Each structure stands twice: as structure tokens, then as C-alpha cells.
Amino acid sequence: MFPSTTRNRDTRPHAGPVGEEVDRHARALVLGAVSTGGTPALDIALIRARAGDPVVAAMTVGELLRALPDVGWLTARDMLRRAGIGDDTRVGDLSAAQRGGLAQVLSRVGDAHSRGLPL
């Protein structure tokens, strides 16, 4: 589902604009996968960040939530607040408690979608 984005940022093979373009492309792939794959794809992205994927770890939780189908800016902000996560928190900086809160919020989203309810 996800192409490999594992690269160590400290030993980037391309510095400057080329490396930034590679990062931008990798981020777009992750966001596209979350957009089409929904919550299961977001779960995979979170697992990859926890496993050390530097591209996913550097993304904000909010941008990943906004990539979910039917989740806009306000809904994502509400989800972040319910999970106890700041608006600009990066995926790689999540604490165990924040990951747990996010899991609870995401399970509610899945339940709402399966019943056809608004988020």
C-alpha cells in the first residue's frame, strides 16, 4: 500500500532542492495513500513512523488526519483536541498517551463511518 520512504535524514543522498523534492514526493505518496485507504492506511503510516520512517515521522498529525476522507480542517482540529495532541505535533513526537488517545478518536471515526453518521 505504501511505497518505501525510509531514508535517514542525516545522510541524505541529495542535499538541497533535489532532496527536498524527494521528500515532497514521499509525503505526497503517504497523504495519497491515507486519502484513498482511510483509517487503515493512517494506522499503517503511524506504525511506519514508530518504526523510524523519517518522512512520516516529520509530518504533522493534523495533516495526516486532514488527508482522511470526509475530514476537514475543523474536524481534524477537534480530533486532535480530543486526543490531547497539539495542532503542530509531529507524528514522530507523539507520546504513548497521545497515541492511545488518537487510537480512541480514530476508532470513533471508524464507527461513525460504518453507521453513516457525521464525524
N, CA, C and O atoms as a printed pandas DataFrame, in Angstrom:
     atom_number atom_name residue_name chain_id  residue_number  x_coord  y_coord  z_coord
0              1         N          MET        A               1    0.820   -1.178    0.000
1              2        CA          MET        A               1    0.000    0.000    0.000
2              3         C          MET        A               1    0.874    1.255    0.000
3              4         O          MET        A               1    0.597    2.206   -0.731
4              5         N          PHE        A               2    1.916    1.256    0.811
5              6        CA          PHE        A               2    2.818    2.392    0.892
6              7         C          PHE        A               2    4.128    2.060    0.212
7              8         O          PHE        A               2    4.688    0.992    0.458
8              9         N          PRO        A               3    4.637    2.942   -0.637
9             10        CA          PRO        A               3    5.997    2.748   -1.144
10            11         C          PRO        A               3    6.980    3.059   -0.026
11            12         O          PRO        A               3    6.652    3.791    0.907
12            13         N          SER        A               4    8.150    2.520   -0.116
13            14        CA          SER        A               4    9.140    2.739    0.917
14            15         C          SER        A               4    9.632    4.173    0.887
15            16         O          SER        A               4    9.976    4.707   -0.167
16            17         N          THR        A               5    9.661    4.791    2.066
17            18        CA          THR        A               5   10.188    6.150    2.179
18            19         C          THR        A               5   11.337    6.192    3.162
19            20         O          THR        A               5   11.740    7.272    3.595
20            21         N          THR        A               6   11.871    5.038    3.522
21            22        CA          THR        A               6   12.901    5.016    4.549
22            23         C          THR        A               6   14.208    5.569    4.019
23            24         O          THR        A               6   14.848    5.013    3.126
24            25         N          ARG        A               7   14.564    6.674    4.607
25            26        CA          ARG        A               7   15.834    7.328    4.332
26            27         C          ARG        A               7   16.223    8.031    5.604
27            28         O          ARG        A               7   15.372    8.608    6.281
28            29         N          ASN        A               8   17.463    7.992    5.933
29            30        CA          ASN        A               8   17.924    8.693    7.112
30            31         C          ASN        A               8   18.168   10.148    6.724
31            32         O          ASN        A               8   18.969   10.424    5.831
32            33         N          ARG        A               9   17.498   11.063    7.375
33            34        CA          ARG        A               9   17.636   12.480    7.034
34            35         C          ARG        A               9   19.060   12.989    7.234
35            36         O          ARG        A               9   19.485   13.915    6.543
36            37         N          ASP        A              10   19.804   12.395    8.174
37            38        CA          ASP        A              10   21.162   12.872    8.426
38            39         C          ASP        A              10   22.127   12.491    7.317
39            40         O          ASP        A              10   23.161   13.138    7.148
40            41         N          THR        A              11   21.809   11.460    6.567
41            42        CA          THR        A              11   22.701   11.012    5.499
42            43         C          THR        A              11   21.976   11.066    4.165
43            44         O          THR        A              11   22.031   10.125    3.372
44            45         N          ARG        A              12   21.298   12.175    3.930
45            46        CA          ARG        A              12   20.549   12.317    2.683
46            47         C          ARG        A              12   21.495   12.248    1.499
47            48         O          ARG        A              12   22.523   12.925    1.469
48            49         N          PRO        A              13   21.140   11.423    0.523
49            50        CA          PRO        A              13   21.995   11.330   -0.653
50            51         C          PRO        A              13   21.991   12.604   -1.484
51            52         O          PRO        A              13   22.956   12.892   -2.191
52            53         N          HIS        A              14   20.907   13.366   -1.400
53            54        CA          HIS        A              14   20.794   14.604   -2.167
54            55         C          HIS        A              14   20.475   15.737   -1.210
55            56         O          HIS        A              14   19.412   15.754   -0.589
56            57         N          ALA        A              15   21.368   16.656   -1.097
57            58        CA          ALA        A              15   21.095   17.832   -0.282
58            59         C          ALA        A              15   20.479   18.902   -1.166
59            60         O          ALA        A              15   20.622   18.869   -2.388
60            61         N          GLY        A              16   19.809   19.829   -0.554
61            62        CA          GLY        A              16   19.256   20.948   -1.302
62            63         C          GLY        A              16   17.959   20.623   -2.003
63            64         O          GLY        A              16   17.194   19.779   -1.537
64            65         N          PRO        A              17   17.700   21.287   -3.125
65            66        CA          PRO        A              17   16.403   21.173   -3.801
66            67         C          PRO        A              17   16.044   19.755   -4.243
67            68         O          PRO        A              17   14.873   19.378   -4.201
68            69         N          VAL        A              18   17.018   18.976   -4.659
69            70        CA          VAL        A              18   16.710   17.611   -5.110
70            71         C          VAL        A              18   16.200   16.779   -3.940
71            72         O          VAL        A              18   15.204   16.069   -4.076
72            73         N          GLY        A              19   16.868   16.857   -2.796
73            74        CA          GLY        A              19   16.432   16.125   -1.608
74            75         C          GLY        A              19   15.072   16.580   -1.129
75            76         O          GLY        A              19   14.253   15.766   -0.703
76            77         N          GLU        A              20   14.823   17.890   -1.198
77            78        CA          GLU        A              20   13.518   18.407   -0.794
78            79         C          GLU        A              20   12.424   17.905   -1.720
79            80         O          GLU        A              20   11.314   17.624   -1.267
80            81         N          GLU        A              21   12.716   17.789   -3.000
81            82        CA          GLU        A              21   11.738   17.280   -3.964
82            83         C          GLU        A              21   11.418   15.817   -3.676
83            84         O          GLU        A              21   10.264   15.401   -3.779
84            85         N          VAL        A              22   12.428   15.040   -3.318
85            86        CA          VAL        A              22   12.218   13.636   -2.961
86            87         C          VAL        A              22   11.329   13.552   -1.725
87            88         O          VAL        A              22   10.402   12.743   -1.684
88            89         N          ASP        A              23   11.602   14.382   -0.713
89            90        CA          ASP        A              23   10.781   14.403    0.499
90            91         C          ASP        A              23    9.347   14.799    0.184
91            92         O          ASP        A              23    8.406   14.191    0.695
92            93         N          ARG        A              24    9.178   15.808   -0.649
93            94        CA          ARG        A              24    7.834   16.261   -1.023
94            95         C          ARG        A              24    7.060   15.145   -1.716
95            96         O          ARG        A              24    5.876   14.934   -1.454
96            97         N          HIS        A              25    7.752   14.438   -2.606
97            98        CA          HIS        A              25    7.112   13.335   -3.323
98            99         C          HIS        A              25    6.731   12.217   -2.351
99           100         O          HIS        A              25    5.635   11.664   -2.445
100          101         N          ALA        A              26    7.616   11.884   -1.430
101          102        CA          ALA        A              26    7.333   10.825   -0.452
102          103         C          ALA        A              26    6.153   11.218    0.435
103          104         O          ALA        A              26    5.300   10.383    0.733
104          105         N          ARG        A              27    6.099   12.476    0.856
105          106        CA          ARG        A              27    4.974   12.955    1.664
106          107         C          ARG        A              27    3.675   12.871    0.874
107          108         O          ARG        A              27    2.643   12.469    1.413
108          109         N          ALA        A              28    3.722   13.245   -0.390
109          110        CA          ALA        A              28    2.521   13.180   -1.230
110          111         C          ALA        A              28    2.036   11.743   -1.381
111          112         O          ALA        A              28    0.831   11.493   -1.408
112          113         N          LEU        A              29    2.967   10.800   -1.479
113          114        CA          LEU        A              29    2.576    9.391   -1.572
114          115         C          LEU        A              29    1.872    8.925   -0.300
115          116         O          LEU        A              29    0.865    8.219   -0.364
116          117         N          VAL        A              30    2.399    9.317    0.839
117          118        CA          VAL        A              30    1.790    8.927    2.119
118          119         C          VAL        A              30    0.400    9.547    2.239
119          120         O          VAL        A              30   -0.558    8.856    2.584
120          121         N          LEU        A              31    0.286   10.840    1.958
121          122        CA          LEU        A              31   -1.010   11.507    2.062
122          123         C          LEU        A              31   -2.022   10.920    1.072
123          124         O          LEU        A              31   -3.201   10.783    1.398
124          125         N          GLY        A              32   -1.571   10.578   -0.115
125          126        CA          GLY        A              32   -2.446    9.952   -1.092
126          127         C          GLY        A              32   -2.939    8.591   -0.635
127          128         O          GLY        A              32   -4.102    8.240   -0.831
128          129         N          ALA        A              33   -2.041    7.829   -0.022
129          130        CA          ALA        A              33   -2.429    6.510    0.481
130          131         C          ALA        A              33   -3.453    6.644    1.601
131          132         O          ALA        A              33   -4.401    5.862    1.662
132          133         N          VAL        A              34   -3.278    7.623    2.489
133          134        CA          VAL        A              34   -4.239    7.843    3.578
134          135         C          VAL        A              34   -5.570    8.320    2.997
135          136         O          VAL        A              34   -6.635    7.922    3.471
136          137         N          SER        A              35   -5.511    9.157    1.991
137          138        CA          SER        A              35   -6.727    9.674    1.369
138          139         C          SER        A              35   -7.557    8.570    0.728
139          140         O          SER        A              35   -8.784    8.572    0.828
140          141         N          THR        A              36   -6.895    7.636    0.077
141          142        CA          THR        A              36   -7.637    6.553   -0.577
142          143         C          THR        A              36   -7.879    5.362    0.343
143          144         O          THR        A              36   -8.873    4.654    0.186
144          145         N          GLY        A              37   -6.991    5.137    1.290
145          146        CA          GLY        A              37   -7.104    3.968    2.157
146          147         C          GLY        A              37   -7.810    4.204    3.467
147          148         O          GLY        A              37   -8.152    3.247    4.162
148          149         N          GLY        A              38   -8.038    5.458    3.826
149          150        CA          GLY        A              38   -8.756    5.777    5.050
150          151         C          GLY        A              38   -7.991    5.447    6.317
151          152         O          GLY        A              38   -6.761    5.487    6.351
152          153         N          THR        A              39   -8.747    5.120    7.362
153          154        CA          THR        A              39   -8.167    4.870    8.681
154          155         C          THR        A              39   -7.151    3.729    8.684
155          156         O          THR        A              39   -6.123    3.865    9.346
156          157         N          PRO        A              40   -7.373    2.607    7.984
157          158        CA          PRO        A              40   -6.345    1.560    7.972
158          159         C          PRO        A              40   -5.009    2.050    7.401
159          160         O          PRO        A              40   -3.946    1.662    7.887
160          161         N          ALA        A              41   -5.063    2.893    6.382
161          162        CA          ALA        A              41   -3.831    3.435    5.805
162          163         C          ALA        A              41   -3.160    4.402    6.780
163          164         O          ALA        A              41   -1.933    4.462    6.854
164          165         N          LEU        A              42   -3.965    5.156    7.528
165          166        CA          LEU        A              42   -3.405    6.043    8.549
166          167         C          LEU        A              42   -2.724    5.229    9.637
167          168         O          LEU        A              42   -1.653    5.603   10.117
168          169         N          ASP        A              43   -3.337    4.119   10.029
169          170        CA          ASP        A              43   -2.718    3.230   11.024
170          171         C          ASP        A              43   -1.356    2.737   10.542
171          172         O          ASP        A              43   -0.401    2.688   11.317
172          173         N          ILE        A              44   -1.270    2.377    9.276
173          174        CA          ILE        A              44   -0.002    1.908    8.709
174          175         C          ILE        A              44    1.029    3.029    8.739
175          176         O          ILE        A              44    2.195    2.793    9.055
176          177         N          ALA        A              45    0.606    4.241    8.413
177          178        CA          ALA        A              45    1.534    5.376    8.443
178          179         C          ALA        A              45    2.057    5.610    9.858
179          180         O          ALA        A              45    3.244    5.880   10.043
180          181         N          LEU        A              46    1.186    5.510   10.851
181          182        CA          LEU        A              46    1.606    5.699   12.241
182          183         C          LEU        A              46    2.587    4.609   12.675
183          184         O          LEU        A              46    3.546    4.884   13.397
184          185         N          ILE        A              47    2.347    3.387   12.239
185          186        CA          ILE        A              47    3.262    2.285   12.550
186          187         C          ILE        A              47    4.612    2.530   11.899
187          188         O          ILE        A              47    5.652    2.299   12.517
188          189         N          ARG        A              48    4.605    2.993   10.665
189          190        CA          ARG        A              48    5.866    3.267    9.967
190          191         C          ARG        A              48    6.655    4.360   10.662
191          192         O          ARG        A              48    7.879    4.271   10.762
192          193         N          ALA        A              49    5.975    5.392   11.144
193          194        CA          ALA        A              49    6.667    6.467   11.865
194          195         C          ALA        A              49    7.296    5.920   13.140
195          196         O          ALA        A              49    8.432    6.256   13.476
196          197         N          ARG        A              50    6.557    5.084   13.838
197          198        CA          ARG        A              50    7.065    4.486   15.083
198          199         C          ARG        A              50    8.261    3.585   14.799
199          200         O          ARG        A              50    9.141    3.438   15.647
200          201         N          ALA        A              51    8.298    2.977   13.601
201          202        CA          ALA        A              51    9.401    2.098   13.212
202          203         C          ALA        A              51   10.609    2.879   12.693
203          204         O          ALA        A              51   11.646    2.293   12.381
204          205         N          GLY        A              52   10.471    4.196   12.604
205          206        CA          GLY        A              52   11.614    5.012   12.229
206          207         C          GLY        A              52   11.596    5.616   10.843
207          208         O          GLY        A              52   12.620    6.125   10.387
208          209         N          ASP        A              53   10.468    5.577   10.160
209          210        CA          ASP        A              53   10.388    6.199    8.834
210          211         C          ASP        A              53   10.476    7.718    9.016
211          212         O          ASP        A              53    9.564    8.319    9.583
212          213         N          PRO        A              54   11.556    8.347    8.544
213          214        CA          PRO        A              54   11.747    9.770    8.812
214          215         C          PRO        A              54   10.757   10.677    8.087
215          216         O          PRO        A              54   10.455   11.766    8.575
216          217         N          VAL        A              55   10.253   10.255    6.950
217          218        CA          VAL        A              55    9.313   11.091    6.207
218          219         C          VAL        A              55    7.989   11.168    6.952
219          220         O          VAL        A              55    7.457   12.259    7.154
220          221         N          VAL        A              56    7.456   10.039    7.359
221          222        CA          VAL        A              56    6.184   10.029    8.082
222          223         C          VAL        A              56    6.352   10.662    9.462
223          224         O          VAL        A              56    5.474   11.401    9.907
224          225         N          ALA        A              57    7.453   10.389   10.139
225          226        CA          ALA        A              57    7.687   10.940   11.472
226          227         C          ALA        A              57    7.736   12.464   11.461
227          228         O          ALA        A              57    7.381   13.099   12.454
228          229         N          ALA        A              58    8.169   13.057   10.352
229          230        CA          ALA        A              58    8.281   14.514   10.260
230          231         C          ALA        A              58    6.961   15.193    9.901
231          232         O          ALA        A              58    6.856   16.416    9.986
232          233         N          MET        A              59    5.970   14.427    9.506
233          234        CA          MET        A              59    4.678   15.006    9.141
234          235         C          MET        A              59    3.905   15.340   10.415
235          236         O          MET        A              59    4.119   14.724   11.459
236          237         N          THR        A              60    3.002   16.324   10.320
237          238        CA          THR        A              60    2.172   16.624   11.482
238          239         C          THR        A              60    0.977   15.669   11.513
239          240         O          THR        A              60    0.508   15.191   10.480
240          241         N          VAL        A              61    0.505   15.411   12.726
241          242        CA          VAL        A              61   -0.652   14.531   12.882
242          243         C          VAL        A              61   -1.857   15.154   12.182
243          244         O          VAL        A              61   -2.661   14.446   11.575
244          245         N          GLY        A              62   -1.981   16.471   12.267
245          246        CA          GLY        A              62   -3.097   17.164   11.641
246          247         C          GLY        A              62   -3.159   16.974   10.142
247          248         O          GLY        A              62   -4.238   16.776    9.585
248          249         N          GLU        A              63   -1.999   17.033    9.474
249          250        CA          GLU        A              63   -2.047   16.865    8.013
250          251         C          GLU        A              63   -2.436   15.443    7.636
251          252         O          GLU        A              63   -3.084   15.231    6.611
252          253         N          LEU        A              64   -2.051   14.471    8.446
253          254        CA          LEU        A              64   -2.480   13.095    8.174
254          255         C          LEU        A              64   -3.981   12.940    8.407
255          256         O          LEU        A              64   -4.669   12.279    7.628
256          257         N          LEU        A              65   -4.490   13.553    9.483
257          258        CA          LEU        A              65   -5.929   13.470    9.741
258          259         C          LEU        A              65   -6.726   14.154    8.635
259          260         O          LEU        A              65   -7.760   13.642    8.206
260          261         N          ARG        A              66   -6.246   15.315    8.169
261          262        CA          ARG        A              66   -6.958   16.025    7.103
262          263         C          ARG        A              66   -6.941   15.265    5.788
263          264         O          ARG        A              66   -7.762   15.531    4.911
264          265         N          ALA        A              67   -6.019   14.322    5.638
265          266        CA          ALA        A              67   -5.973   13.507    4.424
266          267         C          ALA        A              67   -7.057   12.431    4.428
267          268         O          ALA        A              67   -7.385   11.880    3.377
268          269         N          LEU        A              68   -7.614   12.129    5.599
269          270        CA          LEU        A              68   -8.681   11.127    5.670
270          271         C          LEU        A              68   -9.904   11.599    4.897
271          272         O          LEU        A              68  -10.201   12.793    4.866
272          273         N          PRO        A              69  -10.610   10.666    4.275
273          274        CA          PRO        A              69  -11.842   11.048    3.573
274          275         C          PRO        A              69  -12.840   11.683    4.546
275          276         O          PRO        A              69  -13.011   11.197    5.663
276          277         N          ASP        A              70  -13.487   12.753    4.129
277          278        CA          ASP        A              70  -14.528   13.445    4.897
278          279         C          ASP        A              70  -14.026   14.124    6.168
279          280         O          ASP        A              70  -14.827   14.464    7.039
280          281         N          VAL        A              71  -12.712   14.328    6.292
281          282        CA          VAL        A              71  -12.168   15.035    7.458
282          283         C          VAL        A              71  -11.555   16.343    6.968
283          284         O          VAL        A              71  -10.569   16.352    6.231
284          285         N          GLY        A              72  -12.156   17.430    7.391
285          286        CA          GLY        A              72  -11.642   18.750    7.035
286          287         C          GLY        A              72  -10.829   19.343    8.168
287          288         O          GLY        A              72  -10.503   18.663    9.141
288          289         N          TRP        A              73  -10.509   20.609    8.030
289          290        CA          TRP        A              73   -9.654   21.282    8.996
290          291         C          TRP        A              73  -10.273   21.306   10.387
291          292         O          TRP        A              73   -9.598   20.991   11.367
292          293         N          LEU        A              74  -11.552   21.677   10.487
293          294        CA          LEU        A              74  -12.198   21.770   11.804
294          295         C          LEU        A              74  -12.361   20.408   12.458
295          296         O          LEU        A              74  -12.151   20.267   13.663
296          297         N          THR        A              75  -12.731   19.415   11.681
297          298        CA          THR        A              75  -12.880   18.065   12.228
298          299         C          THR        A              75  -11.538   17.545   12.716
299          300         O          THR        A              75  -11.453   16.944   13.787
300          301         N          ALA        A              76  -10.494   17.774   11.937
301          302        CA          ALA        A              76   -9.154   17.322   12.338
302          303         C          ALA        A              76   -8.728   18.017   13.625
303          304         O          ALA        A              76   -8.163   17.383   14.516
304          305         N          ARG        A              77   -8.995   19.312   13.725
305          306        CA          ARG        A              77   -8.622   20.040   14.938
306          307         C          ARG        A              77   -9.381   19.508   16.153
307          308         O          ARG        A              77   -8.814   19.386   17.239
308          309         N          ASP        A              78  -10.658   19.192   15.968
309          310        CA          ASP        A              78  -11.449   18.624   17.054
310          311         C          ASP        A              78  -10.906   17.251   17.461
311          312         O          ASP        A              78  -10.826   16.934   18.648
312          313         N          MET        A              79  -10.539   16.452   16.478
313          314        CA          MET        A              79   -9.978   15.130   16.770
314          315         C          MET        A              79   -8.660   15.264   17.542
315          316         O          MET        A              79   -8.416   14.516   18.489
316          317         N          LEU        A              80   -7.819   16.211   17.139
317          318        CA          LEU        A              80   -6.552   16.435   17.833
318          319         C          LEU        A              80   -6.796   16.831   19.286
319          320         O          LEU        A              80   -6.129   16.327   20.190
320          321         N          ARG        A              81   -7.738   17.721   19.507
321          322        CA          ARG        A              81   -8.025   18.169   20.879
322          323         C          ARG        A              81   -8.566   17.038   21.732
323          324         O          ARG        A              81   -8.184   16.898   22.893
324          325         N          ARG        A              82   -9.460   16.222   21.162
325          326        CA          ARG        A              82   -9.990   15.085   21.922
326          327         C          ARG        A              82   -8.899   14.079   22.258
327          328         O          ARG        A              82   -8.978   13.394   23.278
328          329         N          ALA        A              83   -7.877   13.983   21.406
329          330        CA          ALA        A              83   -6.775   13.051   21.643
330          331         C          ALA        A              83   -5.677   13.659   22.516
331          332         O          ALA        A              83   -4.739   12.962   22.902
332          333         N          GLY        A              84   -5.788   14.953   22.830
333          334        CA          GLY        A              84   -4.772   15.606   23.646
334          335         C          GLY        A              84   -3.486   15.892   22.881
335          336         O          GLY        A              84   -2.393   15.835   23.443
336          337         N          ILE        A              85   -3.626   16.200   21.594
337          338        CA          ILE        A              85   -2.471   16.437   20.719
338          339         C          ILE        A              85   -2.529   17.879   20.226
339          340         O          ILE        A              85   -3.591   18.366   19.838
340          341         N          GLY        A              86   -1.385   18.558   20.243
341          342        CA          GLY        A              86   -1.304   19.925   19.763
342          343         C          GLY        A              86   -1.447   20.000   18.252
343          344         O          GLY        A              86   -1.212   19.021   17.544
344          345         N          ASP        A              87   -1.835   21.178   17.766
345          346        CA          ASP        A              87   -2.078   21.372   16.337
346          347         C          ASP        A              87   -0.848   21.115   15.472
347          348         O          ASP        A              87   -0.975   20.669   14.332
348          349         N          ASP        A              88    0.336   21.392   16.003
349          350        CA          ASP        A              88    1.548   21.260   15.196
350          351         C          ASP        A              88    2.444   20.102   15.626
351          352         O          ASP        A              88    3.630   20.084   15.299
352          353         N          THR        A              89    1.890   19.144   16.349
353          354        CA          THR        A              89    2.670   17.998   16.820
354          355         C          THR        A              89    3.015   17.074   15.658
355          356         O          THR        A              89    2.155   16.708   14.857
356          357         N          ARG        A              90    4.269   16.714   15.587
357          358        CA          ARG        A              90    4.730   15.797   14.540
358          359         C          ARG        A              90    4.470   14.360   14.975
359          360         O          ARG        A              90    4.479   14.044   16.164
360          361         N          VAL        A              91    4.239   13.506   13.998
361          362        CA          VAL        A              91    3.910   12.102   14.263
362          363         C          VAL        A              91    5.015   11.440   15.085
363          364         O          VAL        A              91    4.728   10.659   15.992
364          365         N          GLY        A              92    6.255   11.742   14.779
365          366        CA          GLY        A              92    7.369   11.140   15.494
366          367         C          GLY        A              92    7.512   11.608   16.922
367          368         O          GLY        A              92    8.248   10.998   17.696
368          369         N          ASP        A              93    6.818   12.691   17.298
369          370        CA          ASP        A              93    6.913   13.243   18.647
370          371         C          ASP        A              93    5.753   12.837   19.550
371          372         O          ASP        A              93    5.654   13.323   20.676
372          373         N          LEU        A              94    4.878   11.957   19.077
373          374        CA          LEU        A              94    3.729   11.543   19.885
374          375         C          LEU        A              94    4.178   10.718   21.085
375          376         O          LEU        A              94    5.038    9.845   20.970
376          377         N          SER        A              95    3.580   11.010   22.236
377          378        CA          SER        A              95    3.836   10.194   23.430
378          379         C          SER        A              95    2.925    8.964   23.385
379          380         O          SER        A              95    2.030    8.870   22.546
380          381         N          ALA        A              96    3.167    8.042   24.288
381          382        CA          ALA        A              96    2.329    6.841   24.351
382          383         C          ALA        A              96    0.878    7.218   24.661
383          384         O          ALA        A              96   -0.048    6.643   24.088
384          385         N          ALA        A              97    0.681    8.175   25.559
385          386        CA          ALA        A              97   -0.675    8.604   25.916
386          387         C          ALA        A              97   -1.371    9.253   24.716
387          388         O          ALA        A              97   -2.561    9.030   24.493
388          389         N          GLN        A              98   -0.635   10.049   23.951
389          390        CA          GLN        A              98   -1.218   10.684   22.772
390          391         C          GLN        A              98   -1.564    9.655   21.704
391          392         O          GLN        A              98   -2.598    9.768   21.045
392          393         N          ARG        A              99   -0.706    8.654   21.526
393          394        CA          ARG        A              99   -1.019    7.588   20.561
394          395         C          ARG        A              99   -2.273    6.842   20.979
395          396         O          ARG        A              99   -3.101    6.488   20.139
396          397         N          GLY        A             100   -2.415    6.601   22.281
397          398        CA          GLY        A             100   -3.625    5.943   22.778
398          399         C          GLY        A             100   -4.869    6.782   22.557
399          400         O          GLY        A             100   -5.912    6.266   22.154
400          401         N          GLY        A             101   -4.759    8.094   22.826
401          402        CA          GLY        A             101   -5.886    8.998   22.599
402          403         C          GLY        A             101   -6.268    9.065   21.135
403          404         O          GLY        A             101   -7.449    9.099   20.789
404          405         N          LEU        A             102   -5.252    9.083   20.271
405          406        CA          LEU        A             102   -5.512    9.105   18.833
406          407         C          LEU        A             102   -6.195    7.816   18.391
407          408         O          LEU        A             102   -7.095    7.850   17.552
408          409         N          ALA        A             103   -5.782    6.689   18.941
409          410        CA          ALA        A             103   -6.409    5.409   18.602
410          411         C          ALA        A             103   -7.887    5.416   18.981
411          412         O          ALA        A             103   -8.724    4.915   18.230
412          413         N          GLN        A             104   -8.212    5.988   20.152
413          414        CA          GLN        A             104   -9.610    6.062   20.577
414          415         C          GLN        A             104  -10.424    6.954   19.644
415          416         O          GLN        A             104  -11.541    6.608   19.260
416          417         N          VAL        A             105   -9.857    8.098   19.283
417          418        CA          VAL        A             105  -10.557    9.018   18.384
418          419         C          VAL        A             105  -10.766    8.366   17.024
419          420         O          VAL        A             105  -11.844    8.481   16.440
420          421         N          LEU        A             106   -9.745    7.683   16.516
421          422        CA          LEU        A             106   -9.859    7.035   15.210
422          423         C          LEU        A             106  -10.867    5.895   15.233
423          424         O          LEU        A             106  -11.537    5.651   14.229
424          425         N          SER        A             107  -10.990    5.193   16.353
425          426        CA          SER        A             107  -11.988    4.114   16.428
426          427         C          SER        A             107  -13.394    4.694   16.373
427          428         O          SER        A             107  -14.295    4.083   15.797
428          429         N          ARG        A             108  -13.590    5.869   16.966
429          430        CA          ARG        A             108  -14.900    6.530   16.886
430          431         C          ARG        A             108  -15.210    6.952   15.454
431          432         O          ARG        A             108  -16.353    6.865   15.006
432          433         N          VAL        A             109  -14.183    7.409   14.740
433          434        CA          VAL        A             109  -14.371    7.807   13.344
434          435         C          VAL        A             109  -14.788    6.596   12.515
435          436         O          VAL        A             109  -15.696    6.682   11.689
436          437         N          GLY        A             110  -14.117    5.468   12.743
437          438        CA          GLY        A             110  -14.472    4.249   12.020
438          439         C          GLY        A             110  -15.887    3.807   12.298
439          440         O          GLY        A             110  -16.597    3.372   11.391
440          441         N          ASP        A             111  -16.312    3.919   13.571
441          442        CA          ASP        A             111  -17.679    3.551   13.942
442          443         C          ASP        A             111  -18.686    4.474   13.277
443          444         O          ASP        A             111  -19.719    4.016   12.790
444          445         N          ALA        A             112  -18.397    5.766   13.252
445          446        CA          ALA        A             112  -19.313    6.726   12.640
446          447         C          ALA        A             112  -19.448    6.469   11.144
447          448         O          ALA        A             112  -20.550    6.525   10.598
448          449         N          HIS        A             113  -18.322    6.188   10.478
449          450        CA          HIS        A             113  -18.379    5.916    9.046
450          451         C          HIS        A             113  -19.187    4.647    8.747
451          452         O          HIS        A             113  -19.974    4.617    7.801
452          453         N          SER        A             114  -18.988    3.614    9.549
453          454        CA          SER        A             114  -19.691    2.355    9.270
454          455         C          SER        A             114  -21.200    2.490    9.468
455          456         O          SER        A             114  -21.972    1.754    8.854
456          457         N          ARG        A             115  -21.625    3.425   10.322
457          458        CA          ARG        A             115  -23.051    3.632   10.553
458          459         C          ARG        A             115  -23.623    4.774    9.726
459          460         O          ARG        A             115  -24.814    5.072    9.820
460          461         N          GLY        A             116  -22.778    5.419    8.913
461          462        CA          GLY        A             116  -23.240    6.502    8.059
462          463         C          GLY        A             116  -23.515    7.789    8.798
463          464         O          GLY        A             116  -24.267    8.635    8.315
464          465         N          LEU        A             117  -22.903    7.950    9.986
465          466        CA          LEU        A             117  -23.108    9.157   10.785
466          467         C          LEU        A             117  -22.054   10.203   10.461
467          468         O          LEU        A             117  -20.968    9.865    9.991
468          469         N          PRO        A             118  -22.365   11.470   10.707
469          470        CA          PRO        A             118  -21.330   12.505   10.516
470          471         C          PRO        A             118  -20.250   12.362   11.576
471          472         O          PRO        A             118  -20.493   11.842   12.665
472          473         N          LEU        A             119  -19.049   12.833   11.237
473          474        CA          LEU        A             119  -17.934   12.755   12.164
474          475         C          LEU        A             119  -18.133   13.795   13.250
475          476         O          LEU        A             119  -17.305   13.912   14.153
